[in-house]
């Protein structure tokens, strides 16, 4: 039993009453009255506790799905009251290190009702976790005490990469592919015939199908789609630079989210997708395959991987790729760039891919550096910080310029926007038939 605020007030009132009796009558009468008062209050408290046991609410946690790292994952509790209303406090046994929207849940439930309460949990590290039991406190019928008990609900949960983001990207690509979005597919951006449609003002005359126009007695044009069944290879760096934290997640986790998002886009566009994860060597290699079932394989194989404190060997990774993949492919390396000097090995490795492959370098940028670099300062310390941030951005631009001179495609975007921008860039490459 845990005394409530009401019980403490009753005890305080009894003490004040005893003091008045002692002043008016005698100390002996005050002590006897106080003892009798406390015995009556104790009896009422015990009776209140016993009566409240039959009014305990029922609660259980709905089964937890796979959790997404860095996302607010919904957790739903189902509450059921009995014949009387109830005031409760709930603490769920979420794993240590999770950020939750409601560490303690306060609820007032009406009599004979069932309601669901949903809060969110945000994990910052992938892996297997034990989700503990539910701890409850319920105010008694007369409000004198809190009853506390535990509901057994321990379970194992797995934290995966950003599956929530993958679902949203999948829906967007599906809508774009089915034409449900209000847009018109451009003419001539591909090699495979898609459909015939009526000619509209502004269409390129070169794409008029004259035979079909003669049959229909009105001008129609051919719509071409990008070629399907091409090859996309993603090399994900898991070396020292990818261990740094950006907005609560390691760079490797942002890179892994982008890898899976790009893989999803490639598979939905009919491409063969392969993934390699490297540090000093290619530690994990998943050969290119097509089909949506391949995405599940990628998720299961890549989820357990973690970054390591080793310098990455880009040239070794590229050489192993060349041995594994002989046909032309879009090769995307997801890493980080510091400056032109430190990135010289990356420059040499990307040049090794030309001209057989189409190299694409993707660098994860820290949004905090952008904020510091573009925020005016008034004191000396912040000015030094801003100067360093501006120098870092300038060095990155020099490194990117050298990559572009070698014919390498580049993308430099904030880590939290990388997945979306990378998918958009890939779809533009497909539309322009650059693969």
C-alpha positions, -999 to 999 in steps of 0.1 A, spaced: 0 0 0 12 35 -9 -5 63 11 -23 89 -11 -23 127 -7 -58 124 8 -46 100 35 -18 124 45 -43 153 47 -65 132 71 -34 125 92 -25 162 93 -61 171 102 -60 145 131 -27 161 143 -43 196 143 -74 183 160 -53 166 187 -34 199 193 -66 217 199 -79 191 223 -46 193 242 -49 230 246 -86 230 256 -87 199 277 -56 179 285 -27 161 269 -40 127 281 -73 132 264 -56 144 232 -34 113 231 -64 89 236 -84 108 210 -55 107 185 -50 70 191 -87 63 185 -87 85 154 -57 68 139 -71 33 146 -104 42 128 -84 57 99 -62 26 97 -93 4 96 -109 25 69 -77 23 49 -75 -15 52 -112 -18 43 -107 6 13 -78 -15 1 -97 -48 3 -127 -34 -15 -105 -19 -42 -89 -52 -51 -121 -63 -68 -121 -31 -89 -86 -35 -104 -84 -27 -140 -73 -52 -167 -44 -42 -189 -23 -58 -216 1 -46 -243 -7 -53 -279 20 -73 -297 49 -52 -308 59 -53 -344 94 -48 -357 107 -15 -344 124 11 -367 155 28 -355 153 66 -351 115 66 -355 86 71 -331 72 35 -330 36 32 -317 30 11 -286 -6 4 -276 -20 -6 -242 -55 -19 -239 -73 -9 -206 -105 -23 -193 -123 -10 -161 -149 -28 -140 -179 -16 -121 -163 16 -108 -142 44 -124 -105 42 -118 -75 65 -116 -42 47 -126 -6 54 -132 13 31 -156 49 26 -163 58 3 -192 90 -17 -191 105 -3 -222 143 -10 -227 168 14 -213 180 39 -238 147 42 -256 131 76 -257 93 75 -250 66 101 -253 51 92 -219 75 77 -193 46 77 -168 10 73 -180 -18 89 -160 -53 79 -169 -88 83 -155 -111 55 -168 -148 55 -166 -167 25 -152 -172 -5 -175 -152 9 -204 -125 -4 -227 -100 20 -242 -67 19 -259 -38 42 -251 -9 47 -276 24 62 -269 56 62 -289 91 47 -283 122 58 -303 152 34 -302 186 47 -312 205 14 -315 196 -16 -336 195 -51 -319 175 -74 -298 159 -61 -266 138 -74 -237 107 -54 -231 98 -57 -195 66 -60 -175 39 -34 -168 40 -16 -134 6 -2 -123 -7 19 -95 -45 23 -89 -61 47 -65 -85 30 -41 -123 36 -40 -122 62 -13 -88 76 -25 -69 67 6 -41 46 -9 -25 35 -41 -24 -2 -48 7 -13 -68 11 -45 -88 29 -60 -118 14 -74 -150 35 -101 -165 41 -90 -201 78 -95 -208 87 -100 -244 116 -99 -269 116 -71 -295 139 -64 -324 150 -30 -336 155 -29 -374 166 -1 -398 140 24 -408 111 1 -419 86 30 -414 105 51 -440 107 21 -463 69 17 -463 64 54 -471 89 52 -500 73 20 -513 38 37 -514 52 67 -532 70 47 -558 40 25 -563 17 55 -569 41 71 -593 45 38 -612 8 32 -614 1 68 -626 -21 75 -595 -3 107 -589 -14 136 -611 15 136 -635 22 128 -671 51 105 -680 76 124 -702 82 113 -737 114 97 -749 130 92 -715 137 55 -719 141 27 -744 112 4 -737 77 11 -752 51 18 -726 19 31 -742 3 52 -768 -15 84 -758 -32 113 -776 -9 140 -789 -10 173 -770 5 207 -778 42 207 -769 49 170 -775 80 162 -795 70 154 -831 97 127 -833 76 105 -811 44 105 -832 34 70 -842 22 76 -878 8 42 -883 -13 43 -851 -23 79 -860 -36 68 -894 -56 40 -879 -72 63 -853 -75 93 -876 -59 115 -849 -22 120 -839 -9 98 -811 25 96 -796 47 68 -782 56 68 -745 88 51 -735 99 39 -702 134 34 -688 149 0 -695 143 -26 -668 164 -54 -655 195 -34 -651 220 -39 -622 224 -17 -591 253 -23 -567 255 -5 -534 287 -5 -514 281 7 -478 311 19 -458 312 7 -422 347 21 -413 358 46 -387 342 76 -402 308 59 -401 309 54 -363 303 91 -356 269 102 -343 246 125 -363 213 136 -348 212 107 -324 221 79 -349 255 66 -361 264 76 -397 263 39 -405 227 37 -395 218 66 -417 237 49 -445 220 16 -439 186 33 -441 196 48 -474 209 15 -486 176 -2 -480 156 27 -494 176 26 -526 174 -12 -528 136 -10 -525 134 16 -553 157 -5 -575 137 -37 -569 104 -20 -576 118 -7 -609 128 -42 -619 165 -39 -614 189 -65 -600 202 -52 -567 233 -63 -548 249 -49 -516 284 -50 -502 294 -38 -468 331 -30 -464 358 -17 -441 394 -29 -449 377 -56 -470 342 -65 -481 328 -80 -449 294 -89 -463 285 -95 -500 249 -101 -512 249 -109 -549 225 -90 -572 190 -104 -575 156 -91 -585 122 -95 -569 106 -81 -537 115 -112 -517 152 -101 -522 144 -70 -500 136 -92 -470 169 -110 -475 187 -77 -475 170 -66 -443 178 -98 -424 214 -99 -436 222 -62 -430 204 -55 -398 229 -73 -374 259 -54 -389 276 -26 -369 304 -1 -378 340 -8 -368 369 14 -358 390 5 -389 401 27 -418 381 19 -449 399 5 -480 379 18 -509 403 4 -535 400 -31 -520 363 -29 -520 361 -18 -556 386 -45 -568 364 -72 -551 334 -57 -568 350 -58 -602 358 -95 -597 322 -102 -586 303 -81 -612 315 -81 -648 285 -65 -665 278 -28 -665 261 -15 -633 253 16 -614 278 14 -584 267 35 -554 293 40 -526 277 54 -494 304 69 -472 316 102 -458 340 128 -471 364 149 -450 386 167 -474 403 162 -508 435 149 -492 419 124 -469 396 113 -497 423 106 -522 419 68 -518 382 72 -526 390 93 -557 413 66 -570 388 39 -563 360 57 -581 382 63 -611 389 26 -612 352 20 -619 353 41 -651 343 35 -679 327 0 -675 305 11 -646 286 42 -637 301 54 -603 280 73 -579 294 87 -546 270 95 -518 282 114 -487 263 119 -455 265 154 -442 259 165 -406 231 191 -405 246 206 -374 276 217 -393 254 235 -418 236 252 -390 268 264 -374 283 275 -407 253 296 -417 244 311 -383 258 346 -377 279 349 -345 288 377 -321 313 361 -297 348 348 -303 342 312 -295 312 308 -318 331 326 -345 359 300 -343 333 273 -345 317 289 -375 351 293 -392 359 256 -387 324 246 -400 328 268 -431 363 253 -438 349 217 -435 321 225 -460 346 241 -484 369 211 -482 340 188 -490 332 209 -521 367 206 -533 366 168 -529 333 167 -548 347 188 -575 375 164 -581 351 135 -582 330 152 -608 361 159 -629 366 121 -630 331 116 -643 317 104 -610 281 113 -600 279 128 -565 252 135 -539 259 154 -507 228 157 -485 219 159 -448 219 125 -432 182 128 -422 172 136 -458 196 112 -475 172 83 -482 146 105 -500 172 124 -520 191 93 -530 159 76 -542 149 107 -562 183 108 -578 182 72 -588 147 76 -603 160 106 -623 190 84 -636 165 57 -646 143 82 -664 173 96 -683 184 61 -691 220 67 -679 224 32 -665 
